Amino acid sequence: MEGVYGNDFGTDQQPDPDRAAPDEAAFAALLAGEGRVEPRDDMPEAYRKTLIRQIAQHAHSEIIGMQPEGNWISRAPSLRRKAILMAKVQDEAGHGLYLYAAAETLGVDRADLVDQLHSGRQKYSSIFNYPTLTWADVGAIGWLVDGAAITNQVPLCRCSYGPYARAMVRVCKEESFHQRQGFEILYTLSHGTPEQKAMAQDAVNRYWWPSLMMFGPPDDDSPNSARSMAWGIKRFSNDDLRQRFVDMTVPQSEALGLGLPDPEIRWNDERGHYDYGEIDFTELFEVIKGNGPCNAERMAHKRRAYDEGAWVRTAAEAYAAKRARATESVA
Amino acid sequence: MSTRRDWPLWEVFVRARRGLSHVHAGSLHAPDAEMALRNARDLYTRRGEGVSIWVVKASDIEASTPDERDPFFDPAADKIYRHPTFYDVPEGVQHL
């Protein structure tokens, strides 16, 4: 007998020599039948490692993603907007925590994942390396960045790994408010003064292409996609999800009265989809490499916040230890 | 853990409303039970999802093995007479 979900089967434990290697055929059959994999199941090591990397990167993205918007909490234009933005940023922290917990069911420690983020060995979504220059950027992030994230995440609710899928159900429910509040910010600006409308248009112009890049490289340049699809981790290809996002977003941009910075966007009757222009992926790879506008700033801020919070963690631990001793001496 | 680097892990169970059982919602790290409860409130009930929360240290939970073909559950497999569909009911008999 062993504990569920927790750290107690973690990385410090020796592998059980009597335990048979995972039965690959049985695992394939489970996935073929749309079965779900649960924490202590036998699973191929590559499946486990892929999930850890993906869930950790997802968790890191939620945590780093608090920065660009958190940047505007103190400058939100009204109390209503400020309260909404605080709730949204708090949600992102919550999403990060759900995801770290899901990763830990695979036998890693959150502390190690955070270390790997801090040392640059694990990444976060490159979209958060762009700056939020104006209030309209908060709207563009909600509408476009969260919109793209939802498009990516809804299929993950059916991911083959149970704890990840369950975390995504919770995340997706909460994200829909995020997208709507962003849309509302842009709609308000777009129907305000000419200066406000120009500010909204500028934000959309800057965030459009990076949002399309959030779906990853094109299918013919995405070497791990096929394996993730076979494992039921990924349900649709990068290009399919990107197309779905464009198809949803173009009509919304018309409702906003804002343009999208791509002259090639037009409805294609034959395909039943919107065509769009070619994406310059060299920018994506540069940002991933660390050459985006805010990479260094985001990481420096994250490390600083972690270090400055160390005394709180130590104090809480000391208090818990003191209380435990007091309870023991009474008993 | 040989050297604990994080607070202990707690499993969180939330009762959505009176009349329903507590259901596992997820897990979190916290230094003690009181902080685990507060963190669970902030993490799992931000939108009124619960009226009651239990937190349990993950290391205090005993669990059966995850294998679906676990012999632990074998005794139930051959007692189909525990299900009402096992029995023949003559045509026309109602409310049985």
Interface residues (C-beta under 8 A of the other chain):
Chain A: M1 E2 G3 V4 Y5 G6 N7 D8 G10 D12 E38 P39 R40 D41 A87 Q90 D91 G94 L97 Y98 A101 E104 D109 R110 A111 D112 R166 A167 R170 E174 R313 A316 E317 Y319 A320 R323 A324
Chain B: M1 S2 R5 D6 W7 L9 E11 G26 S27 L28 H29 P31 D32 M35 D42 L43 R46 R47 A58 S59 D60 I61 E62 A63 S64 T65 P66
